[in-house]
Amino acid sequence: MFRGVNNVNIDAKGRIAIPARYRDHLIHHCGAEMVVTIDTEERCLLIYPQPDWDDIQRKVEALPSFNVAARRVQRLLIGHATDIQMDNSGRILLTPPLREYAKLDKKGILLGQGKKLELWEESAWVTRRDSWLDDPSSLTVSEELQSLSL
């Protein structure tokens, strides 16, 4: 289970260190094998443990290929999906196309999202987060969310 906000540094080779609190879970849950892909709505990356990604990929592949929106999602999510192994130092190497998509350079934010992590360029995350906080009316709340009590 991933939760919390973590500042991470991206080295010159495109590596980030996975926070220590997530490493044991990743080693036990997926043998430190992960999949990184792009988010189709925001300029950030999605990082999944391999077994969780496999479930998502099966669902995405099952979408009707003649549906334009479904085909778009298939191309973007599966097309950018990259298998990544965490090394013995707890680092993962992000490929240049993934770093370019999310505009990652030196500083990032690793955001826990339950079964996955999101990786944002730091200033992009701060801007997006602040825009959501400054204008809550920009978020449409479904009936399902309205029934949730925190």
C-alpha positions in Angstrom: 0.0 0.0 0.0 1.5 3.3 -1.1 0.5 6.6 0.5 2.2 9.9 1.3 4.2 12.5 -0.5 7.9 12.0 -1.0 10.5 14.4 -2.5 12.9 12.5 -4.7 16.0 13.5 -6.7 16.5 12.4 -10.2 20.2 11.8 -11.0 21.9 12.5 -14.4 21.2 8.9 -15.6 17.5 9.3 -14.8 17.4 7.2 -11.6 15.3 7.8 -8.6 15.6 6.1 -5.2 12.4 4.5 -4.1 11.8 5.6 -0.4 12.9 2.9 2.1 9.4 2.6 3.5 8.2 1.2 0.2 11.1 -1.1 -0.7 10.2 -4.1 1.5 6.7 -4.1 0.1 8.0 -4.0 -3.4 10.5 -6.8 -2.8 7.9 -9.1 -1.2 4.9 -8.2 -3.5 6.6 -8.2 -6.9 10.2 -9.2 -6.5 11.1 -5.5 -7.1 9.7 -5.7 -10.6 7.6 -2.8 -11.6 6.0 -1.2 -14.7 6.2 2.5 -15.4 3.8 4.2 -17.9 2.4 7.6 -18.5 -0.8 9.1 -17.1 -3.2 9.9 -19.9 -4.7 13.0 -18.2 -1.7 14.6 -16.5 2.0 14.9 -17.3 3.1 12.5 -14.7 4.2 8.8 -14.6 2.4 5.9 -13.0 4.5 3.2 -11.2 2.9 -0.2 -10.6 4.1 -3.3 -9.0 4.2 -5.9 -11.9 1.3 -8.1 -10.7 -1.0 -5.0 -10.3 0.0 -3.7 -13.7 -0.7 -7.2 -15.2 -4.3 -6.9 -14.0 -4.7 -3.5 -15.5 -3.2 -4.4 -18.8 -5.6 -7.3 -19.2 -8.5 -5.0 -18.7 -7.1 -2.4 -21.1 -6.4 -5.0 -23.7 -10.0 -6.3 -23.4 -11.4 -2.9 -24.4 -13.0 -2.8 -27.9 -10.3 -1.8 -30.4 -12.8 -0.1 -32.7 -13.8 2.3 -29.9 -11.7 5.4 -30.6 -11.3 6.4 -26.9 -10.5 2.8 -25.9 -7.9 2.5 -28.6 -6.3 5.8 -27.5 -6.0 4.5 -24.0 -4.5 1.2 -25.2 -1.9 3.0 -27.3 -0.9 5.4 -24.6 -0.9 3.2 -21.5 0.4 -0.1 -23.0 2.6 1.6 -25.6 4.5 3.5 -23.0 4.5 0.7 -20.4 8.1 -0.1 -19.5 9.3 -3.0 -17.3 11.7 -1.7 -14.6 13.6 -3.6 -11.9 14.6 -1.9 -8.6 18.3 -2.3 -8.1 20.1 -3.4 -4.9 20.3 0.3 -3.8 16.5 0.8 -4.1 16.7 2.8 -7.3 14.8 2.6 -10.6 16.0 3.8 -14.0 13.5 5.9 -15.9 13.9 5.8 -19.7 14.4 9.0 -21.6 10.9 8.9 -23.2 9.2 8.6 -19.9 11.3 11.4 -18.3 10.6 13.6 -21.3 6.8 13.0 -21.1 6.7 14.0 -17.5 9.3 16.8 -17.9 11.4 15.2 -15.2 14.8 16.8 -14.6 16.3 16.9 -11.1 13.5 17.1 -8.6 10.4 15.0 -8.4 7.4 14.2 -6.2 6.5 10.5 -5.6 2.9 10.4 -4.6 1.4 7.3 -3.0 -1.9 6.3 -4.6 -2.8 3.0 -2.9 -1.8 0.3 -5.4 0.5 2.6 -7.4 2.8 5.6 -7.2 2.7 8.7 -9.3 5.9 10.5 -10.2 5.5 14.3 -10.9 8.1 16.9 -11.8 8.2 18.9 -8.5 7.0 22.3 -9.8 4.3 20.7 -11.9 2.9 18.9 -8.8 2.9 22.1 -6.7 1.2 24.1 -9.4 -1.5 21.4 -10.0 -2.0 20.7 -6.3 -2.4 24.4 -5.6 -4.8 24.9 -8.5 -7.1 22.1 -7.1 -6.9 23.6 -3.6 -7.5 27.2 -4.8 -10.5 26.3 -6.9 -12.3 23.3 -5.5 -15.2 24.0 -7.9 -13.0 22.8 -10.7 -13.4 19.3 -9.4 -16.6 17.6 -10.3 -17.7 15.3 -7.4 -19.7 12.3 -8.4 -22.5 10.9 -6.3 -20.3 8.0 -5.3 -17.7 10.5 -3.9 -20.4 12.6 -2.3 -21.5 9.6 -0.2 -18.0 9.1 1.1 -17.4 10.3 4.7 -13.8 11.1 5.8 
